[in-house]
Structure formats: C-alpha cells, structure tokens
Amino acid sequence: MIEKNIQLPTVEAVKEFVNAMCAFDFPVDLRSGRYCVNGRSIMGIFSLDLNQPIKLEATMADDQQEAFLKAVEPFCA
C-alpha cells in the first residue's frame, strides 16, 4: 500500500489528477478527515476540503508502483 499526502488546489489540478488515476486499474482512495472518496470521482474530490492536504491510499502490484508514483508526483504536498 502506498500512502501520500497530495494537494489539489485548482479545478485544473483535480482534472489532471483524475485523468492520471484513470490509467490505473486498482482502487485509489482519497481521505480528508472522516471522508473517503474514489480518486477517480471528480464530484467526490470536490466534496473534500481542498485547502488542506489530502491523504491518498492505493494498493497495487509491485510492478505498478513505479508508474503510479511517477503519475502522483506532481500532486505531492
């Protein structure tokens, strides 16, 4: 499992993040406080407090980790 804190400060950043996450076939969850949403859901992401760092959680096979970390890097807090 990979856990990272990310920032999505703009609408454009949210769109880019969702597009990047759609390339992967494993669950990507975003947590903010007591809320947990699908990392591929634009509406779900907009229901979170985007002024605070968001915790990303994803579980994938070892051979997918490098590509995933590269896709997430621009959003890391």
N, CA, C and O of each residue as an XYZ file, in Angstrom:
308
protein
N       0.845     -1.180      0.000
C       0.000      0.000      0.000
C       0.888      1.241      0.000
O       1.895      1.315      0.705
N       0.489      2.186     -0.796
C       1.181      3.470     -0.851
C       0.279      4.515     -0.230
O      -0.915      4.574     -0.523
N       0.854      5.339      0.630
C       0.143      6.466      1.231
C       0.959      7.722      0.983
O       2.159      7.756      1.257
N       0.320      8.735      0.475
C       0.967     10.021      0.192
C      -0.004     11.131      0.550
O      -1.220     10.939      0.505
N       0.527     12.284      0.903
C      -0.282     13.486      1.044
C      -0.184     14.257     -0.257
O       0.911     14.491     -0.767
N      -1.328     14.650     -0.792
C      -1.349     15.388     -2.050
C      -2.096     16.699     -1.861
O      -2.823     16.878     -0.884
N      -1.909     17.605     -2.801
C      -2.625     18.875     -2.846
C      -3.289     18.998     -4.209
O      -2.675     18.718     -5.239
N      -4.533     19.413     -4.205
C      -5.273     19.665     -5.438
C      -5.887     21.059     -5.323
O      -7.083     21.186     -5.058
N      -5.079     22.107     -5.520
C      -5.538     23.469     -5.221
C      -6.449     24.114     -6.267
O      -7.121     25.103     -5.977
N      -6.475     23.557     -7.482
C      -7.273     24.189     -8.536
C      -8.159     23.153     -9.236
O      -7.952     21.946     -9.111
N      -9.137     23.650     -9.965
C     -10.006     22.783    -10.752
C      -9.173     22.025    -11.784
O      -9.403     20.842    -12.031
N      -8.219     22.707    -12.373
C      -7.351     22.079    -13.374
C      -6.533     20.942    -12.759
O      -6.356     19.893    -13.378
N      -6.043     21.153    -11.552
C      -5.268     20.103    -10.867
C      -6.145     18.882    -10.587
O      -5.687     17.747    -10.718
N      -7.394     19.107    -10.206
C      -8.321     17.992     -9.958
C      -8.545     17.206    -11.247
O      -8.514     15.975    -11.236
N      -8.770     17.910    -12.355
C      -8.975     17.235    -13.640
C      -7.755     16.419    -14.048
O      -7.883     15.278    -14.492
N      -6.574     17.007    -13.895
C      -5.346     16.296    -14.251
C      -5.145     15.073    -13.366
O      -4.718     14.022    -13.845
N      -5.450     15.205    -12.074
C      -5.301     14.086    -11.152
C      -6.243     12.946    -11.531
O      -5.820     11.792    -11.599
N      -7.505     13.256    -11.777
C      -8.485     12.228    -12.141
C      -8.073     11.543    -13.434
O      -8.156     10.319    -13.535
N      -7.635     12.303    -14.416
C      -7.182     11.694    -15.677
C      -5.993     10.768    -15.443
O      -5.916      9.696    -16.045
N      -5.069     11.169    -14.580
C      -3.906     10.323    -14.281
C      -4.330      9.042    -13.568
O      -3.784      7.973    -13.842
N      -5.291      9.137    -12.664
C      -5.718      7.961    -11.901
C      -6.529      6.981    -12.747
O      -6.556      5.787    -12.449
N      -7.182      7.466    -13.789
C      -7.969      6.588    -14.655
C      -7.087      5.630    -15.452
O      -7.592      4.665    -16.027
N      -5.792      5.878    -15.497
C      -4.876      4.992    -16.212
C      -4.573      3.715    -15.432
O      -3.978      2.784    -15.976
N      -4.978      3.663    -14.165
C      -4.663      2.520    -13.315
C      -5.923      1.734    -12.993
O      -7.013      2.297    -12.888
N      -5.756      0.398    -12.835
C      -6.923     -0.468    -12.641
C      -7.106     -0.930    -11.197
O      -7.859     -1.871    -10.950
N      -6.446     -0.301    -10.256
C      -6.591     -0.661     -8.845
C      -7.261      0.496     -8.091
O      -7.271      1.625     -8.581
N      -7.816      0.226     -6.914
C      -8.512      1.278     -6.161
C      -7.560      2.379     -5.690
O      -6.463      2.107     -5.204
N      -8.001      3.608     -5.842
C      -7.278      4.778     -5.345
C      -8.272      5.547     -4.483
O      -9.289      6.033     -4.977
N      -7.970      5.654     -3.191
C      -8.862      6.353     -2.263
C      -8.225      7.641     -1.800
O      -7.009      7.721     -1.623
N      -9.061      8.656     -1.604
C      -8.616      9.922     -1.040
C      -9.356     10.134      0.266
O     -10.577      9.990      0.329
N      -8.608     10.481      1.315
C      -9.193     10.696      2.640
C      -8.910     12.106      3.118
O      -7.793     12.612      3.015
N      -9.948     12.718      3.641
C      -9.826     14.042      4.247
C     -10.742     14.046      5.456
O     -11.965     14.020      5.321
N     -10.143     14.078      6.638
C     -10.944     13.977      7.848
C     -11.619     12.625      7.907
O     -10.960     11.591      7.790
N     -12.919     12.625      8.085
C     -13.645     11.350      8.156
C     -14.215     10.910      6.811
O     -14.911      9.898      6.735
N     -13.930     11.651      5.765
C     -14.459     11.338      4.441
C     -13.450     10.563      3.607
O     -12.247     10.818      3.661
N     -13.963      9.618      2.839
C     -13.150      8.832      1.912
C     -13.886      8.794      0.574
O     -15.058      8.424      0.514
N     -13.187      9.181     -0.504
C     -13.811      9.184     -1.828
C     -12.913      8.463     -2.820
O     -11.716      8.292     -2.586
N     -13.498      8.051     -3.911
C     -12.786      7.413     -5.007
C     -11.914      8.460     -5.699
O     -12.385      9.552     -6.014
N     -10.649      8.129     -5.934
C      -9.725      9.046     -6.585
C     -10.022      9.301     -8.050
O      -9.360     10.126     -8.679
N     -11.007      8.608     -8.605
C     -11.413      8.820    -10.000
C     -12.714      9.616    -10.099
O     -13.246      9.811    -11.192
N     -13.215     10.066     -8.973
C     -14.501     10.765     -8.942
C     -14.297     12.275     -8.772
O     -13.937     12.745     -7.692
N     -14.527     13.010     -9.834
C     -14.383     14.470     -9.758
C     -15.343     15.044     -8.724
O     -14.950     15.880     -7.909
N     -16.582     14.609     -8.751
C     -17.560     15.127     -7.788
C     -17.169     14.754     -6.358
O     -17.309     15.564     -5.442
N     -16.682     13.536     -6.171
C     -16.240     13.122     -4.847
C     -15.089     13.975     -4.346
O     -15.072     14.381     -3.184
N     -14.136     14.244     -5.210
C     -12.984     15.062     -4.819
C     -13.427     16.465     -4.451
O     -12.917     17.038     -3.488
N     -14.360     17.027     -5.193
C     -14.823     18.379     -4.883
C     -15.633     18.435     -3.588
O     -15.890     19.523     -3.075
N     -16.034     17.294     -3.055
C     -16.729     17.288     -1.768
C     -15.746     17.366     -0.594
O     -16.161     17.549      0.551
N     -14.442     17.227     -0.876
C     -13.418     17.297      0.166
C     -12.963     18.745      0.368
O     -13.204     19.605     -0.479
N     -12.310     18.998      1.488
C     -11.709     20.313      1.752
C     -10.387     20.382      0.998
O      -9.385     19.829      1.451
N     -10.378     21.050     -0.138
C      -9.199     21.093     -0.989
C      -8.162     22.112     -0.522
O      -7.098     22.240     -1.129
N      -8.467     22.835      0.554
C      -7.494     23.770      1.121
C      -6.495     23.066      2.030
O      -5.489     23.654      2.425
N      -6.769     21.819      2.358
C      -5.914     21.022      3.234
C      -5.288     19.887      2.418
O      -5.837     19.478      1.394
N      -4.131     19.376      2.878
C      -3.574     18.187      2.209
C      -4.557     17.017      2.300
O      -5.273     16.868      3.290
N      -4.577     16.209      1.272
C      -5.471     15.053      1.178
C      -4.604     13.801      1.220
O      -3.559     13.745      0.572
N      -5.032     12.805      1.975
C      -4.276     11.560      2.071
C      -4.717     10.616      0.958
O      -5.896     10.278      0.851
N      -3.766     10.195      0.134
C      -4.010      9.248     -0.946
C      -3.594      7.868     -0.462
O      -2.525      7.707      0.125
N      -4.440      6.874     -0.709
C      -4.126      5.484     -0.366
C      -4.405      4.612     -1.588
O      -5.478      4.684     -2.186
N      -3.421      3.790     -1.946
C      -3.588      2.900     -3.095
C      -2.811      1.614     -2.846
O      -1.697      1.633     -2.322
N      -3.416      0.510     -3.229
C      -2.768     -0.796     -3.132
C      -2.671     -1.373     -4.533
O      -3.668     -1.510     -5.241
N      -1.427     -1.713     -4.920
C      -1.218     -2.230     -6.263
C      -0.122     -3.273     -6.256
O       0.559     -3.465     -5.249
N       0.045     -3.944     -7.379
C       1.127     -4.909     -7.539
C       2.457     -4.163     -7.593
O       2.510     -2.994     -7.974
N       3.516     -4.846     -7.209
C       4.839     -4.227     -7.172
C       5.270     -3.653     -8.527
O       5.938     -2.621     -8.582
N       4.889     -4.318     -9.605
C       5.310     -3.843    -10.923
C       4.584     -2.571    -11.365
O       4.966     -1.970    -12.370
N       3.556     -2.152    -10.643
C       2.818     -0.937    -10.989
C       3.225      0.259    -10.133
O       2.834      1.388    -10.429
N       4.000      0.029     -9.081
C       4.325      1.103     -8.146
C       5.102      2.249     -8.782
O       4.791      3.415     -8.539
N       6.088      1.939     -9.575
C       6.921      2.987    -10.165
C       6.101      3.927    -11.053
O       6.222      5.147    -10.948
N       5.275      3.362    -11.918
C       4.444      4.189    -12.799
C       3.451      5.018    -11.995
O       3.200      6.180    -12.315
N       2.885      4.415    -10.946
C       1.924      5.141    -10.120
C       2.598      6.303     -9.398
O       2.070      7.416     -9.391
N       3.748      6.060     -8.797
C       4.450      7.120     -8.075
C       4.849      8.262     -9.006
O       4.829      9.427     -8.609
N       5.205      7.930    -10.230
C       5.544      8.963    -11.217
C       4.302      9.804    -11.571
O       4.400     11.019    -11.741
N       3.147      9.152    -11.678
C       1.903      9.870    -12.011
C       1.443     10.764    -10.863
O       0.842     11.813    -11.094
N       1.722     10.354     -9.633
C       1.267     11.091     -8.448
C       2.222     12.230     -8.072
O       1.812     13.193     -7.424
N       3.464     12.123     -8.467
C       4.500     13.069     -8.035
C       4.118     14.551     -8.209
O       4.388     15.338     -7.301
N       3.511     14.967     -9.319
C       3.189     16.396     -9.464
C       2.184     16.916     -8.427
O       2.063     18.127     -8.237
N       1.472     16.021     -7.764
C       0.436     16.427     -6.819
C       0.860     16.289     -5.358
O       0.108     16.655     -4.455
N       2.062     15.763     -5.125
C       2.515     15.532     -3.736
C       2.693     16.851     -3.003
O       3.204     17.832     -3.544
N       2.250     16.835     -1.744
C       2.316     18.052     -0.919
C       3.693     18.204     -0.304
O       3.941     19.167      0.422
